[in-house]
């Protein structure tokens, strides 16, 4: 078959088949599977391609794989599955609770698809998730050599009638759980009688050390007036995405 026809046909196949089967068929197929043209074609088919990217992408195969893998790695970010997938590290006061938006003395989220949030109490309330990158499809060589950007986002809000405190910690961990890089901004203290609007915090890890195998995400806080019930910080719609 002519090379351009082979590119067109092979670009229809899933990545796993291309790399694990087609690439081993013969020298010609191996050559075609490694062509930039083929991976550009796959990007076009799946809607990942823009002409403005032509000069900025050095490896279209990696770019395609990162686009294909890209999703929110935080599970149950909006409390739709109760506390499933979350570890409750601190659960004091009247403990964590889930409420429906907008909640008492609260506001709706800018994203209309979000319907619930987690809310803290008068004692420290923190919850976390540990993401194993290999389980999510991000192999070691990719993380060590390409080091794709890791973007963290979280949304938080206070009640209008009570002050509260919000904290976020995100750590990039090695295979031995050694902290290679950390994002831990100063705690946010929201005073009583605030506007109670939802606010987004965002951070992108770039050029981090090789060896990242896990991402640990923790957030939470409490109210600042020690009122019984659930008057503390509200959190929802957390996300971690990787590249491209």
C-alpha positions in Angstrom: 0.0 0.0 0.0 1.2 3.6 -0.6 2.4 5.4 2.5 -0.4 8.0 2.5 -3.1 5.3 2.3 -1.4 3.3 5.1 -1.3 6.4 7.3 -5.0 7.0 6.7 -5.9 3.4 7.5 -3.7 3.0 10.6 -4.8 6.4 12.0 -8.2 4.8 12.5 -6.9 2.3 15.0 -6.6 2.6 18.8 -3.2 3.6 20.3 -2.8 0.2 22.0 -3.2 -1.7 18.7 -0.8 0.7 16.9 2.0 0.4 19.4 1.6 -3.2 20.5 0.6 -4.9 17.3 0.9 -2.9 14.1 4.3 -1.5 14.9 5.7 -5.1 15.1 4.2 -6.3 11.7 7.1 -5.2 9.5 9.7 -2.4 8.9 7.3 -0.4 6.8 4.5 -0.4 9.3 6.9 0.5 12.1 8.1 3.4 10.1 4.6 4.6 9.3 3.4 4.2 13.0 6.4 6.4 14.0 5.5 9.1 11.5 4.5 12.6 12.8 1.9 12.6 10.0 0.0 9.7 11.4 -0.2 11.2 14.9 -1.3 14.5 13.5 -4.0 12.7 11.6 -5.2 11.0 14.7 -5.3 14.4 16.5 -7.4 15.8 13.6 -9.8 12.8 13.8 -10.3 13.3 17.5 -10.5 17.1 17.5 -7.2 17.7 19.2 -5.5 19.5 16.3 -5.2 23.2 15.7 -3.0 24.7 13.0 -1.6 27.2 15.5 0.0 24.3 17.4 2.2 23.2 14.4 5.3 25.0 15.5 4.9 24.4 19.3 4.4 20.6 19.3 7.7 18.6 19.3 6.2 15.2 19.7 2.8 14.6 18.2 2.5 11.1 19.5 2.9 12.2 23.1 0.7 15.2 22.5 -2.1 12.9 21.2 -1.7 10.5 24.2 -1.9 13.4 26.7 -5.0 14.8 25.0 -6.6 11.3 24.9 -5.8 10.7 28.6 -6.8 14.2 29.8 -9.6 14.2 32.4 -10.2 15.1 36.0 -8.2 12.7 38.1 -10.1 13.6 41.3 -12.9 11.2 41.8 -16.3 12.3 43.2 -15.3 16.0 43.1 -18.8 17.3 43.6 -20.1 15.1 46.4 -22.5 13.1 44.1 -21.2 9.8 45.6 -21.3 10.9 49.2 -17.7 10.6 50.6 -16.7 7.8 48.3 -13.0 8.0 47.1 -12.2 10.5 49.8 -10.1 9.9 53.0 -11.4 11.9 55.9 -8.1 13.0 57.5 -9.7 15.2 60.1 -13.4 15.1 60.9 -13.9 17.1 64.0 -16.7 19.4 65.4 -20.0 18.1 63.9 -17.9 16.5 61.1 -18.0 16.8 57.4 -21.4 17.1 55.7 -22.8 17.3 52.2 -25.4 19.9 51.2 -27.2 21.0 48.1 -26.4 24.2 46.3 -26.8 27.1 47.0 -27.2 26.1 50.7 -28.3 28.4 53.6 -26.9 31.9 53.2 -24.9 30.8 50.1 -24.7 31.2 46.3 -24.9 29.0 43.3 -21.7 27.9 41.5 -20.8 29.6 38.2 -20.9 26.0 36.8 -24.6 25.0 36.6 -23.7 21.3 36.4 -22.5 21.3 40.0 -25.3 20.6 42.4 -23.6 19.7 45.8 -20.7 20.6 48.0 -18.9 19.4 51.0 -19.1 21.6 54.1 -16.9 21.7 57.3 -17.8 22.3 60.9 -16.4 24.1 63.9 -13.5 21.6 64.4 -10.8 21.0 61.8 -12.1 19.1 58.8 -9.7 17.9 56.1 -10.1 15.3 53.4 -7.7 13.9 50.8 -7.2 11.7 47.7 -4.0 10.0 46.6 -3.7 9.6 42.8 -1.5 6.8 41.5 -0.4 8.1 38.1 0.4 4.7 36.6 -3.1 3.4 37.3 -4.5 6.5 35.5 -2.4 5.7 32.4 0.6 8.0 32.9 3.6 5.8 32.6 6.9 6.5 34.4 9.0 7.4 31.3 6.3 10.0 30.3 6.4 11.7 33.7 10.2 11.6 34.0 11.1 12.8 30.4 8.2 14.9 29.2 7.0 16.2 32.7 3.6 17.4 31.4 2.0 20.2 33.2 -0.1 19.3 36.2 -3.0 21.7 36.9 -4.8 21.8 40.2 -8.1 23.7 40.7 -10.5 23.9 43.6 -13.6 25.9 44.5 -14.5 27.2 47.9 -17.0 29.5 49.5 -18.2 30.8 52.9 -21.7 31.3 54.3 -22.8 34.9 54.5 -23.4 34.8 58.3 -20.2 33.1 59.5 -16.5 33.5 59.1 -14.3 30.5 58.1 -10.9 29.3 57.1 -9.9 27.4 53.9 -6.7 25.4 53.2 -5.3 23.5 50.3 -2.2 21.3 50.0 -1.1 19.4 46.9 2.1 17.3 46.8 3.9 15.5 44.0 5.3 12.3 45.5 8.0 9.8 44.5 7.5 6.0 44.5 8.6 6.1 48.2 6.2 9.0 49.0 8.9 11.6 49.3 7.6 15.1 48.6 9.3 16.3 45.3 7.2 19.5 45.0 4.4 21.1 47.0 1.7 23.7 46.5 0.5 25.0 49.9 -0.7 28.6 49.8 -1.4 30.6 52.9 -4.8 29.7 54.4 -7.6 31.9 53.3 -9.6 33.4 56.2 -13.0 34.8 55.2 -14.6 37.2 57.6 -18.3 37.1 58.7 -20.7 39.0 56.5 -18.7 38.2 53.3 -20.3 38.1 49.8 -20.4 34.3 50.1 -19.4 33.9 46.5 -17.6 30.8 45.1 -14.0 31.4 44.3 -11.5 29.3 42.3 -7.9 28.6 43.3 -5.7 27.3 40.5 -2.0 26.3 40.3 0.1 24.6 37.6 3.1 22.5 38.4 5.8 22.9 35.7 9.4 21.7 35.3 9.1 19.6 38.5 11.7 16.9 39.4 11.7 13.5 37.7 10.3 10.6 39.7 6.7 11.8 40.3 4.5 8.7 40.8 1.7 10.0 43.0 -0.3 13.2 43.5 -1.7 13.9 47.0 -4.6 16.4 47.2 -6.0 17.7 50.5 -8.4 20.5 51.3 -10.7 21.6 54.1 -10.8 24.0 57.0 -13.4 25.0 59.6 -15.5 28.0 60.8 -13.8 30.7 62.8 -16.6 31.3 65.3 -17.0 27.7 66.7 -20.7 27.5 66.0 -22.3 24.0 66.4 -23.4 22.7 63.0 -22.0 23.3 59.5 -20.9 26.9 59.3 -17.4 26.3 58.0 -15.8 26.5 54.5 -17.6 24.8 51.6 -15.7 23.1 48.9 -16.6 21.4 45.6 -15.6 20.9 41.9 -12.0 20.0 42.7 -9.8 18.9 39.8 -6.4 17.7 38.8 -5.6 17.5 35.1 -2.3 16.6 33.3 -1.1 18.3 30.1 -0.7 18.8 27.3 
